[in-house]
Amino acid sequence: MTPIDIENINVSAFDPMPSPAEILKRLPLSAQAARTVMRGREALRNILERKDHRLFVVVGPCSIHDPLAGIDYARRLKTLSEEVGDTLCLVMRVYFEKPRTTTGWKGFINDPDMNDSFSVDQGMKKARQFLLDVAELGLAVGTEALDPISPQYLGDLMAWTAIGARTTESQTHREIASGLSTPVGFKNATSGDVDIAINAIISSSRPHSFLGINSQGRTSIVRTRGNRYGHVVLRGGDTRPNYDTVSVQMTEQALIKAKLPANIVIDCSHANSYKKPELQPLVMTDVVNQVRLGNKSLVGVMIESNLIAGNQPIPADRAQLKYGCSVTDACIDWETTEKMLREAAAQLRDVLPMRHR
């Protein structure tokens, strides 16, 4: 028996991929983009350390599939951020990778043409170009770390990272988080279990050594220092919300018991709104009220928002796609987003400066 009979039986091909260094050379980080990223990271670290009184808001499309509509959204969000920036630190949600329960479109990097051609090399280049364009506007971005290799290609452009509900328990993703240069939000499990996220924060705060790639694309032993800016993201679970006062207080107590900072972010979408986007403003209102009533642990929120409300299936004729409408989870529209954030800023403007005194 030859090796070919027992190796890679279910692999049809190994297509070459440009190394991170090659793509970064073609699409380098400009001085303006670097300033945007560094300012964004510093603001988030300061919020988590109570040096900045603001709440941070990770807001944007469930996923990016049309860069033109994405930049349109980014320009609007940048303008709004200048209006509410004294109270809310806005970070654009830019998700290129989508975990699937069974099958479905896996995101812009995996299949940028949305036709099962899976031009991952082109998807990575286009994703990086999009991030550069947003950073040039002066707007910080956040994403979900799903593929363990992607941060080598895109990590220099990120200000915040989420580890999703399906991967918070994954050792691979805890190890990745320990080496990321951004603050990292760990979501509770889809079951609603918060202890999994707390364990992930503890794990990622420690040094790790694991297999990965370096900037030249060579397999390497990655050795990390640990990330001390992990925090919990409550997103509900088992179709039950957990943004309420009791759930937040129980999470605070669990964090304190684990000797961790009581930093909690509320995801207004997913199980917290029963996957009904029209309920996201109600979740946001509840969070604002908790802060106004004296809560000190809520440091941020997440919102799924797009130019047009709802979502759409991916049509066979891509020309039939509705501009600015999600192809993954349903979102609120831009007008609702503006209203939510302006009202939150107005309600919190006089409260937040006094919260940690």
Legacy VTK file of the C-alpha trace (Angstrom):
# vtk DataFile Version 3.0
C-alpha trace
ASCII
DATASET POLYDATA
POINTS 357 float
0.000 0.000 0.000
1.380 3.429 -0.952
0.917 6.597 1.122
-1.566 7.963 -1.410
-3.943 5.149 -0.493
-4.191 6.206 3.151
-3.577 9.978 3.118
-6.010 12.779 2.265
-8.633 10.345 1.043
-11.382 12.974 1.165
-9.275 15.928 -0.025
-9.784 16.851 -3.668
-7.130 19.605 -3.945
-4.636 21.850 -2.172
-4.878 25.242 -3.883
-2.030 27.640 -3.055
-2.872 30.701 -0.966
-0.788 33.898 -0.866
0.998 34.297 2.446
-0.084 37.030 4.870
3.120 38.933 4.086
2.334 38.878 0.353
-1.174 40.224 0.836
-0.044 42.840 3.354
2.621 43.988 0.882
-0.011 44.437 -1.834
-2.456 46.125 0.565
-0.318 47.858 3.216
-1.551 49.611 6.318
-1.423 53.373 5.791
-0.489 55.827 8.535
-4.104 57.032 8.729
-5.456 53.480 8.979
-2.918 52.622 11.676
-3.977 55.671 13.708
-7.624 54.616 13.438
-6.869 51.102 14.682
-4.668 52.253 17.552
-7.157 54.906 18.691
-9.967 52.367 18.569
-8.088 49.780 20.607
-6.986 52.363 23.157
-10.533 53.655 23.595
-11.869 50.141 24.179
-9.105 49.279 26.646
-9.794 52.529 28.518
-13.521 51.748 28.691
-12.784 48.284 30.088
-10.388 49.810 32.643
-12.877 52.563 33.583
-10.575 55.292 32.319
-13.173 56.266 29.685
-16.761 56.705 30.908
-18.416 55.913 27.557
-20.231 52.757 26.472
-18.892 51.084 23.340
-21.308 49.957 20.646
-20.379 47.308 18.066
-22.943 47.996 15.364
-23.274 46.988 11.747
-24.440 44.329 9.295
-24.756 40.724 10.372
-22.254 40.043 7.585
-20.567 41.936 4.767
-21.438 40.696 1.279
-21.439 43.909 -0.788
-18.441 46.203 -0.162
-20.190 49.169 -1.805
-23.156 48.983 0.546
-20.746 48.317 3.406
-18.807 51.517 2.743
-22.069 53.430 2.395
-22.992 52.170 5.868
-19.526 52.989 7.237
-19.716 56.603 6.035
-23.080 57.063 7.736
-21.816 55.463 10.931
-18.736 57.671 10.954
-20.930 60.777 10.727
-23.150 59.498 13.545
-20.112 58.642 15.674
-19.027 62.275 15.568
-22.466 63.279 16.850
-22.677 60.820 19.777
-18.959 60.239 20.380
-18.916 62.046 23.728
-21.150 59.289 25.147
-20.922 56.263 22.831
-17.772 54.814 21.246
-19.016 53.385 17.947
-17.226 50.412 16.390
-18.442 49.053 13.054
-19.352 45.388 13.061
-17.509 43.848 10.071
-18.076 40.095 9.882
-16.553 38.213 6.947
-16.879 34.664 8.314
-20.158 33.020 9.290
-20.363 29.804 11.319
-23.133 27.554 9.995
-25.147 25.066 12.010
-25.377 22.779 8.956
-24.763 24.335 5.542
-25.068 27.751 3.914
-23.007 30.700 2.728
-19.916 30.848 4.937
-19.132 34.476 4.338
-17.303 36.945 2.129
-13.815 35.504 2.598
-14.873 31.936 1.903
-17.094 32.710 -1.113
-16.944 36.388 -2.159
-18.944 35.796 -5.356
-21.688 33.884 -3.491
-21.793 31.214 -6.185
-19.911 28.316 -4.556
-16.713 29.199 -6.436
-14.918 29.571 -3.078
-12.250 31.999 -4.282
-10.776 32.319 -0.805
-7.639 34.083 -2.034
-9.722 36.792 -3.697
-12.050 36.958 -0.716
-9.141 37.618 1.623
-7.776 40.409 -0.587
-11.194 42.030 -0.951
-11.836 41.746 2.784
-8.543 43.468 3.568
-9.238 46.215 1.044
-12.633 46.819 2.643
-11.088 47.083 6.104
-8.482 49.524 4.798
-11.212 51.675 3.241
-13.167 51.782 6.519
-10.028 52.579 8.535
-9.218 55.435 6.144
-12.575 56.941 7.116
-11.393 56.991 10.732
-13.851 54.327 11.900
-12.721 51.426 14.119
-14.011 47.932 13.323
-14.774 44.728 15.188
-15.137 41.187 13.900
-15.539 37.555 14.946
-12.450 35.337 15.024
-13.583 32.109 13.404
-10.812 30.816 11.150
-7.537 30.482 13.104
-5.439 31.697 10.149
-7.403 34.847 9.214
-5.950 37.075 11.988
-2.536 36.862 10.313
-4.093 38.475 7.225
-6.475 40.969 8.848
-5.606 41.342 12.541
-3.664 44.592 12.111
-6.907 46.309 11.073
-9.096 45.176 13.973
-9.930 47.131 17.128
-12.213 44.521 18.775
-12.807 40.808 18.391
-15.654 38.497 19.349
-15.462 34.778 19.975
-18.841 33.345 19.055
-21.231 31.252 21.106
-20.309 28.091 19.179
-16.555 28.574 19.605
-16.154 30.086 23.083
-15.596 26.593 24.480
-13.058 25.745 21.742
-9.473 25.445 22.967
-8.254 26.624 19.556
-10.182 29.893 19.831
-9.151 30.492 23.432
-5.534 30.085 22.334
-6.049 32.458 19.400
-7.653 35.037 21.700
-4.645 34.876 24.020
-2.488 36.256 21.223
-4.826 38.798 19.645
-3.881 42.480 19.860
-7.482 43.557 20.518
-9.850 43.306 23.470
-11.903 40.113 23.069
-15.570 39.554 23.900
-16.532 35.941 24.661
-20.188 35.120 24.103
-22.064 32.802 26.409
-22.856 29.385 24.924
-25.946 28.851 22.763
-27.379 27.007 25.773
-27.066 30.227 27.778
-24.180 28.907 29.900
-22.108 31.902 31.054
-19.468 29.842 32.894
-18.079 28.745 29.514
-17.363 32.385 28.633
-15.807 33.047 32.042
-13.558 29.996 31.671
-12.569 31.281 28.231
-11.590 34.682 29.658
-9.390 32.988 32.270
-7.824 30.652 29.693
-7.112 33.401 27.153
-5.517 35.610 29.805
-2.730 33.032 30.170
0.207 32.361 27.816
-0.282 29.558 25.277
1.758 27.696 22.669
0.021 26.182 19.656
0.397 25.452 15.959
-0.310 28.269 13.522
1.290 30.165 10.660
3.644 33.145 10.597
3.520 36.084 8.200
5.378 34.075 5.563
2.701 31.392 5.707
5.036 28.892 7.304
3.716 26.496 9.940
4.990 27.739 13.291
4.706 27.263 17.013
2.820 30.361 18.093
3.705 31.456 21.621
1.434 34.067 23.208
1.644 36.327 26.261
-2.048 36.169 27.167
-4.776 38.758 26.663
-5.982 40.625 29.754
-8.854 42.399 28.013
-11.307 39.509 27.783
-14.934 40.215 28.727
-18.344 38.509 28.644
-20.939 39.091 25.936
-24.465 38.069 26.967
-26.428 37.023 23.869
-29.179 34.904 25.403
-29.483 31.175 24.941
-31.961 28.365 24.344
-34.398 31.024 23.046
-34.256 32.817 26.425
-32.887 36.354 26.844
-30.262 37.135 29.490
-29.968 40.915 29.284
-32.317 41.426 32.252
-31.214 42.842 35.605
-31.153 39.449 37.342
-29.056 37.793 34.606
-26.633 40.724 34.568
-26.247 40.650 38.345
-25.664 36.886 38.355
-22.991 37.342 35.684
-21.367 40.099 37.756
-21.221 37.780 40.757
-19.748 34.955 38.679
-17.035 37.280 37.323
-16.187 38.574 40.791
-16.029 35.005 42.118
-13.578 34.191 39.319
-11.554 37.297 40.308
-12.185 38.918 36.940
-13.223 42.509 36.142
-17.016 42.858 36.006
-17.149 43.867 32.339
-20.331 42.843 30.512
-21.501 43.544 26.967
-25.105 42.943 25.907
-25.790 41.581 22.424
-29.160 43.093 21.491
-29.622 40.483 18.766
-29.711 36.662 18.700
-31.605 35.017 21.570
-31.847 38.323 23.456
-34.311 39.527 20.822
-35.598 36.075 19.835
-33.890 36.749 16.472
-36.534 39.380 15.784
-34.635 42.541 14.809
-37.551 44.807 15.670
-37.019 43.872 19.341
-33.407 45.090 19.432
-34.417 48.669 20.374
-36.296 47.281 23.415
-33.167 45.458 24.568
-31.126 48.625 24.134
-33.689 50.610 26.139
-33.433 48.091 28.976
-29.623 48.339 28.997
-29.795 52.137 29.098
-32.270 51.986 31.980
-30.019 49.622 33.939
-27.120 52.048 33.561
-29.320 54.989 34.566
-30.401 53.061 37.675
-26.814 52.578 38.779
-25.379 49.511 37.039
-21.587 49.757 36.771
-20.728 46.531 34.925
-22.380 47.141 31.552
-19.656 48.495 29.285
-21.050 47.915 25.805
-23.720 46.624 23.460
-23.865 44.879 20.095
-26.463 45.670 17.420
-27.144 43.995 14.062
-27.999 46.812 11.681
-27.982 47.436 7.945
-29.204 50.044 5.478
-32.484 48.168 4.921
-34.420 46.164 7.498
-34.802 42.390 7.373
-32.851 39.920 5.264
-33.012 38.220 1.885
-32.107 34.865 0.334
-29.193 34.816 -2.084
-30.793 34.742 -5.557
-29.433 32.786 -8.517
-29.117 36.122 -10.333
-26.907 38.248 -8.082
-28.168 41.366 -9.866
-31.463 40.801 -8.052
-29.905 41.340 -4.613
-31.506 44.226 -2.708
-28.924 46.904 -1.933
-28.041 47.201 1.744
-30.098 44.212 2.913
-28.581 41.314 4.875
-28.152 37.870 3.324
-27.659 36.275 6.756
-29.519 37.262 9.951
-32.188 39.944 9.721
-31.141 43.457 10.806
-32.753 46.732 11.797
-32.592 49.531 9.211
-30.420 52.637 9.294
-33.187 54.969 10.457
-33.883 52.732 13.470
-30.156 52.536 14.198
-29.829 56.323 14.246
-32.848 56.645 16.528
-31.554 53.975 18.959
-28.109 55.489 19.275
-29.232 59.110 19.479
-31.774 58.273 22.189
-29.233 56.223 24.138
-26.695 59.043 23.953
-29.274 61.577 25.122
-30.315 59.367 28.054
-26.747 58.611 29.147
-24.901 61.844 28.397
-25.217 63.197 31.938
-25.141 59.801 33.664
-21.996 58.113 32.355
-19.465 60.767 33.458
-20.595 60.219 37.060
-20.903 56.426 36.970
-17.466 55.392 38.206
-16.743 58.311 40.528
LINES 1 358
357 0 1 2 3 4 5 6 7 8 9 10 11 12 13 14 15 16 17 18 19 20 21 22 23 24 25 26 27 28 29 30 31 32 33 34 35 36 37 38 39 40 41 42 43 44 45 46 47 48 49 50 51 52 53 54 55 56 57 58 59 60 61 62 63 64 65 66 67 68 69 70 71 72 73 74 75 76 77 78 79 80 81 82 83 84 85 86 87 88 89 90 91 92 93 94 95 96 97 98 99 100 101 102 103 104 105 106 107 108 109 110 111 112 113 114 115 116 117 118 119 120 121 122 123 124 125 126 127 128 129 130 131 132 133 134 135 136 137 138 139 140 141 142 143 144 145 146 147 148 149 150 151 152 153 154 155 156 157 158 159 160 161 162 163 164 165 166 167 168 169 170 171 172 173 174 175 176 177 178 179 180 181 182 183 184 185 186 187 188 189 190 191 192 193 194 195 196 197 198 199 200 201 202 203 204 205 206 207 208 209 210 211 212 213 214 215 216 217 218 219 220 221 222 223 224 225 226 227 228 229 230 231 232 233 234 235 236 237 238 239 240 241 242 243 244 245 246 247 248 249 250 251 252 253 254 255 256 257 258 259 260 261 262 263 264 265 266 267 268 269 270 271 272 273 274 275 276 277 278 279 280 281 282 283 284 285 286 287 288 289 290 291 292 293 294 295 296 297 298 299 300 301 302 303 304 305 306 307 308 309 310 311 312 313 314 315 316 317 318 319 320 321 322 323 324 325 326 327 328 329 330 331 332 333 334 335 336 337 338 339 340 341 342 343 344 345 346 347 348 349 350 351 352 353 354 355 356
